[in-house]
């Protein structure tokens, strides 16, 4: 643990002792600067590695299509379709269905129970 000196204590020191204290502090400052630089270099290397890992995981190479027959940029009836296979292969002139959702069948309440809504 370092000792903290007051102004009065430092004024009472002789010149040689003050020079020794100052030189010791310079040595400590240089050592701390070297350690900080080493930590910054390691952090920079880790950041570069993280960018490379993310590029390998989420980059272009992971999005390549394995099957060349899959839908991709193509022209259908004079219009360009972008990755929308449903619109490219469906019949646009087909009529819409009347009921899109299936209704749940009604159940009979058992005798003696209140009707639940």
N, C-alpha and C positions, 0 to 999 in steps of 0.2 A: 504494500500500500504506500502510496506517495504521501509525502508530508507537504502540507500547505503552509506557506510562509506568509506573514503579513508584511505590509510596507515597512513598518518599524523594524522588524527582524532583518529584512533585506538591507535596510540602511545601516545596520550595525555590522554586517558582514564585511570582511576585507575583500579587496579586488580579486585576489587569486581564487578565493572560494566561489565568488560570483562567476568567474570565467569557467571554472570547473562545472558548475551547475548548468551554465548555458551550453557548454560543449556536450554535456550528457543529454540535455534536452534535444539538441540537434541530432544526435545519434538515434534517440528514440523516434524522432520525427521521420528520419530517413527510413528506419525499419518499418514504421507504420505505413509510409508511402509505398514501400515495396510490397507489403502485404496487400494493401488496397489495390495496387496495380495487378497483382497476381489474381486476386478475386475477380476483378473486372475482366481479365482475360478469360478466366474459366467461365464466367457468366456469358460472355460473348460467344464462346465455343458452344455452350449448351443451347443458346438461342439459335445459332446456326443449325445445330443438329435437330432441334425441334422443328425448324422450318423445313428441313429436308425430310424428316419423318412425315410431316403433314403433307408435303408435296407427293411423297410416295404413296401415302394412304388415300388422299383425296384428289390427286392430280389427274391429268389427262389419261395417263396409262390405266387408271382404274376404271375409267368410263368408256373404254373401247368396247364395241359390240362384238360379241363372240360369234353370233349368227349373222351372216350377211343378208339373210332373207327377212330380217326384222324390218319393220317400218322405219323410215328415216325421211330426210328431206326428199320429197318426191312431188310430182305434179299429177293431180287427179282431175280429169275433166277441165283442164285449163287453169286450175287453181293450185297453189302450192300448199301442201299439208306438212306441218312441222310436228313430227312425233305424235300425231293424234290418229291412232289406228282406228278407233271407233268411228270417227267421222269419215275416214277414208274408205272403209269397207261397208258401211251401212247404206241402206236404201233411203235416201232423203225424201222420196215421194211416198213412202209407206205411211198409212194413217197412224195417228197416235192412239194408244190404247185408252179406253174410257177410264179404267180404274187402275192406277199404278200401285196402290198399296193393298195388300191382302187384309181383309177384316177378320178379326178373331171370332170364332163361332160363339154364340151365346150358350151359357151353361144353365141348366135348370137348378134352382135353389133346392136344397134338400128340405124336407118337411120339418117344421119347427124352428128353422133358422130365419133370422131377419134378412131381408133382401139387401144385399150390398150394392152400392152404386159404383 
